[in-house]
């Protein structure tokens, strides 16, 4: 049924659980697998603020790339242990949800498998949920993985 699964991850424990689930699903369906890490666009964040404090965007970008390396390596090792090929993608965007949807469309994915951090109530409204934004705006089906609260 699914031939190409996109798994966005931020490296959190909940995202790691979604990566595991997505890799398992890809293995069962013999689906192609892409893992995505979206790095913040620091220039947009910094220049969009009212106070023009001096920031070293090169250092911020270097740190974001190091984080992306670690997060994507985790997914590559899990997929490799199952004998699955994986495409690792990193991108920079001020909108995580838009980057996820764009990658799914451009990559020809037919399923997005992602974690939900489970924020409810006011914190969910104020912080916004990238998962909710993807669910609302994607024409591609989204499988939301909720980790068992006991086991994580």
ABEGO torsion letter per residue (X at the ends): XBABBBBBBAGBAAAAAAAAAAAAAAAAAGBBBBBBBBBBBAAAAAAABABBBBBBAAAAAAAAAAAAAAAAAAAAAAAAAAGBBBBBBBBBBABAAAAAAAAAAAAGBABBBBBBAGBBEAAAAAAEBAAAAAAAABABBBBBBBBBAAAX
